Amino acid sequence: MGKIIVKNSKRDWYNFPLNVEFEKGNYILKTEKDKFFAQSIFENGKNYIVFLPGIIEKEEEIEFKIEKEENIPENVKVVDDGKGKVDVFINETLFTTYNYSQNNARPFLNPVIGPSGKSIVRKPASPENIEKFDHIHHRGIWVAHGDVNGIDNWSELEGHGKTIHRKFLNLISGPVFGLIHALSDWVDNKGKKILEEERIIKIYNLPFDHRIIDHILILRASETEVVFKDTKESGLLSIRVHPEMEGRNTGIITNSYGATGEKECWGKRSFWVDYSGQIEGVKCGVSIFDHPSNLRYPTYWHVRDYGLFSANFFGLSDFYNDKKISGTYILPYGEELKLFYRIYIHSGDCEESKIKEKYLNFLYLPEIEVK
């Protein structure tokens, strides 16, 4: 059916996903030594195939022969129980759960299983979990903002707003990735709709020691103009790491400029931040990669030694300690704010996991040609 040629000229390629425009279908891509699954997806009016090409060394060129394949396994399986949870299995092992029940203040991912089967996020506060947690609204990986049209959709204090799941626009299982595409409403404490949210979560078929979650968020001013007020209590992508990984325990916060620790990283702009530590003696971590298309790139970071890890480009008055500087953002009626972050879960610390190089893999793809 043809071939795909990948020319990798500048740096090693660490088995991050690649995609190329191609006709709909599932395929096997064959090299002289290996074979790889390619999975079809329709995005932005075009059809692509997505594949994980393995490690490609600098200045290496690889040719993949394309063969149609009907019997493709669902290595990443997405299963909705219809009761408020979508489980995502990678090679029959639970990786994460998208918790969307309206009993929760807002949807979240928890657990998120990393190296050696350890969840890299804190367990959520619940009646079954009797531990006394600070910030009970920190529930794994979530999206929230502390002042949206005057409503607190960050905390779970009295009068808080909520994000209400409405429906799934798509749930996809496949050999290369699984996808959760959810439609939700942000509402006030009386249930009045403030804005519409689309969340697209794409999870790839990678081993325990390095997982990728691509996280796309679209906030749409469907009802009226939306004002996101300046506040540090925000994260349009937020993570609460496992307690043993916290900076006050074994954790180390590192940003793209080489700064370390809360004092050097909190409120600072950076292309990426990594939060690494140990869980039961296993070295592991999680990075958030900011994309150049995002508002106020590179973003600011609300990242704390107690385990909070948020991309926040709103809280400028706090970050600069100057009330004359405002991060307030107004989204006009009928328009949308789209954000793309890559979450990279890894073994080892920031340096051992080559986070700097992998961020460059995120930004700059090899040259790809279809013949």
BELWO-V777046 format. One record per residue. N is the residue number from 1. BURIAL is I if it has 24 or more other C-alpha atoms within 12 Angstrom, else O. Layout:
N,BURIAL
N,BURIAL
//
This chain:
1,O
2,O
3,O
4,I
5,I
6,I
7,I
8,I
9,O
10,O
11,O
12,I
13,I
14,I
15,I
16,I
17,I
18,I
19,I
20,I
21,I
22,I
23,O
24,O
25,I
26,I
27,I
28,I
29,I
30,I
31,O
32,O
33,O
34,O
35,O
36,I
37,I
38,I
39,I
40,I
41,I
42,O
43,O
44,O
45,O
46,O
47,O
48,I
49,I
50,I
51,I
52,I
53,I
54,I
55,O
56,I
57,O
58,O
59,O
60,O
61,I
62,I
63,I
64,I
65,I
66,I
67,O
68,I
69,O
70,O
71,O
72,O
73,I
74,I
75,I
76,I
77,I
78,I
79,I
80,I
81,O
82,O
83,O
84,I
85,I
86,I
87,I
88,I
89,I
90,I
91,I
92,O
93,O
94,I
95,I
96,I
97,I
98,I
99,I
100,I
101,I
102,O
103,O
104,I
105,I
106,I
107,I
108,I
109,I
110,I
111,I
112,I
113,I
114,I
115,I
116,O
117,I
118,I
119,I
120,I
121,I
122,I
123,I
124,I
125,O
126,O
127,O
128,O
129,O
130,O
131,O
132,O
133,O
134,O
135,O
136,I
137,I
138,I
139,I
140,I
141,I
142,I
143,I
144,I
145,I
146,I
147,I
148,I
149,I
150,O
151,I
152,I
153,I
154,I
155,I
156,I
157,O
158,O
159,O
160,I
161,I
162,I
163,I
164,I
165,I
166,I
167,O
168,I
169,O
170,O
171,I
172,I
173,I
174,I
175,I
176,I
177,I
178,I
179,I
180,I
181,I
182,I
183,I
184,I
185,I
186,I
187,I
188,I
189,O
190,O
191,O
192,O
193,I
194,I
195,I
196,I
197,I
198,I
199,I
200,I
201,I
202,I
203,I
204,I
205,I
206,I
207,I
208,I
209,I
210,I
211,I
212,I
213,I
214,I
215,I
216,I
217,I
218,I
219,I
220,I
221,I
222,I
223,O
224,O
225,O
226,I
227,I
228,I
229,I
230,I
231,I
232,I
233,I
234,I
235,I
236,I
237,I
238,I
239,I
240,I
241,I
242,I
243,I
244,I
245,I
246,I
247,I
248,O
249,O
250,I
251,I
252,I
253,I
254,I
255,I
256,I
257,O
258,O
259,O
260,I
261,I
262,I
263,O
264,I
265,I
266,I
267,I
268,I
269,I
270,I
271,I
272,I
273,I
274,I
275,I
276,I
277,I
278,I
279,I
280,O
281,O
282,I
283,I
284,I
285,I
286,I
287,I
288,I
289,I
290,I
291,I
292,O
293,O
294,I
295,I
296,I
297,I
298,I
299,I
300,I
301,I
302,I
303,I
304,I
305,I
306,I
307,I
308,I
309,I
310,I
311,I
312,I
313,I
314,I
315,I
316,I
317,O
318,I
319,I
320,O
321,O
322,O
323,O
324,O
325,O
326,O
327,I
328,I
329,I
330,I
331,I
332,O
333,O
334,O
335,O
336,I
337,I
338,I
339,I
340,I
341,I
342,I
343,I
344,I
345,I
346,I
347,I
348,I
349,I
350,I
351,I
352,O
353,I
354,I
355,I
356,I
357,I
358,I
359,I
360,I
361,I
362,I
363,I
364,O
365,I
366,I
367,O
368,O
369,O
370,O
371,O
//
